[in-house]
Amino acid sequence: MLASTAAELSGNDWDAQQAANHRRLLARLPTAAELRKFPRVTGGRTIHLRCDRSMPFEFVNDHLGAFLSLWGARHTTSLSDYDPGLAQVAGPEAEAPDAHLLFVDWRLYWDALEPAAAAQWIAERAQAALRRSGTRAPVVLNNWPLLPAPDPKAPWIAGLNQLLGEQPAQVPGVYLLDLAAQQRALESEFFDSRNDALTRFPFSNKAAVAIARHLGLDLLPSLLGERIKGVILDLDDTLWRGVLGEDGAANLVLGQGHLGLHSYLRELKDRGVMLALCSRNERADVESLFRERASELRLTLDDFASVQINWSPKAQNIQAIAAELNVLPSALLFVDDNGSELAKAKGVLPSLRVLLADPEGLETEAALRHFPGLFAVARDESAALRTTDVKKNRERESLREAAGDLTAYLAALKMELRLDRNRAGHAQRLHELSQKTNQFNLALARLSRAEAETAVGPDHVTMTVSVKDALSDSGLVGVIAARVEDDLATVREVLFSCRVLGREVETVALGRFCGWLRERGVQRLSFAVTEGPRNQPARTWLRRFLPEGTETSVSDLERKVLDASRNHPATVIESAP
Amino acid sequence: MSDVDERLRSLVAELLDVAVEPGRDVDRATTGTWDSLNHLRVVMAVEEEFGIRLDPDEVTSVTSLSGLAKLVKEKAGPELLREG
């Protein structure tokens, strides 16, 4: 039944007939037998996972490959010995994992340590794991499920879980394997005393599958793969049951499944995932439906950053949405109840991710909750600004057309650039931008949270650029980060969100950045440049000022850049640390 | 050979990564891959496959494929046996 779903998701020989099976596999917890039969991808990315543990990880690891196959990845796992002290975390540097898991049986510690001491100890172990990978590999550590009541250890577990829940924000590069949340979602027993007595694995078979799913579909794709930036939705038999053009607005069915889906889409939007509509309908009909049934619908047309409602081919509309959102098709998920529409769109845009909608809504929501690349591993600092900012880009386009030339357009925008130097509070956003940006990033450095923290430290000069204009506040959208040694600066990354490209913000910023380096006594600078499949815009921009090579004198570069941005009308506000 | 025997043979062969000829027994003591972790893997797979639950004593009493088959047939009841 599931024979071709791995190939389907990895983009090879996509078959619409398998789309419903794919959705079901995401929407409900599969059995261990289904996972054993699930075909593994043969190509694709191999993830090297290191697990330091004080309980067996093997029963979870057994199921991980099937879940990774769903997004075209496979894995190898290196296991430590069982060691309550997790001493092997700081082992040989030679092994370079892509992700490091600390799989801890917290029952071993609750008689000896208070929750605060236990949390502090694991934070130290996590930092040792980060050092082992040179801070590149994210560290994932588990909390603990609640034992069946009455449980005298419940306050200890609750205290520990609260502290571990705060750690991702406190220890850069650390993420939570949330066993307590998996327990809440599982409809059967999470613990299994028999398994515990036999092997010291305290969880049930179903719990092992749930933990593997959390790791393989939620955490690892978001930490190591390309995140989904936008979800494109069909309307009829997707957001409601029925066909607007045939049944009329009053007769469309809005069941509990649809309302749950709407609420979850709102949640995604609030987390910073942009929503878009792509539907064959009359736009006026859709607008009146959203008005007439506003009290029932849990979404409004304003929630969608891009709306393509017309009779054009959907692939063409999806391309228009990608252009409007300024993201690549590979960062978009298209949800439609018609398998042939999904197949046609994927035929034109092979990297597009797709999900067959359940006309009742219920399975669509459940599948979205575990769709690879949608899970939020950390709070998105600019989530609230994104949809509004993208919608304002349409007004910027109108302004640009009306203004005639670039300078007049930039003046009409009344831009204000805020340039912050080594601002510690910007490390999280720096990390996020580094992970998400694909078109204007010169070095493709993909800075980990810990590396971002280092980049705002004393041996770096790092500029973070926030942009606001007459139409909207785009927030922190650009970074130039350089490590400084004596009179040489090495620019580790230049990256700008696609939301502000075309306004020469990056050029104005580089001019001031050169000034900062000069003031610090730096005379030469070199740029780390990596040629990627999509970062041509950044490389082309650098070549305007540095036609050959990657190293230059600061003063020469500053002169060229200031010449290029001399008439830029933006107001620039600089802030020292 | 009943359907139950065949399903168990297939599961044990897959999970222990051993070749099991139809009708031949597999002994835990002489099968290198049948360690305690794989023993629990086999038990959990069998429970899922046949919709049964083995208690700790039953799990530790299993020392061969034939012993496992006997236990499964006792636990699963006549409906399952008729399927074979």
Contacts between the chains, C-beta under 8 A, distances in Angstrom:
chain1	res1	chain2	res2	distance
A	31	B	48	5.8
A	32	B	44	6.8
A	32	B	45	6.5
A	32	B	48	5.6
A	33	B	45	7.0
A	33	B	48	5.8
A	33	B	49	6.4
A	36	B	14	7.1
A	36	B	45	7.8
A	56	B	37	6.6
A	58	B	37	5.5
A	59	B	37	7.9
A	59	B	40	7.4
A	59	B	41	7.3
A	59	B	44	7.7
A	62	B	41	7.1
A	194	B	54	7.9
A	194	B	55	6.9
A	194	B	56	4.9
A	194	B	59	6.7
A	195	B	40	6.1
A	195	B	44	7.7
A	197	B	56	5.6
A	198	B	36	6.6
A	198	B	39	7.4
A	198	B	40	5.4
A	198	B	56	6.9
A	198	B	59	6.3
A	198	B	60	7.7
A	199	B	36	5.8
A	199	B	37	6.0
A	199	B	40	5.2
A	201	B	40	7.2
A	205	B	44	4.3
A	205	B	47	7.1
A	205	B	48	6.4
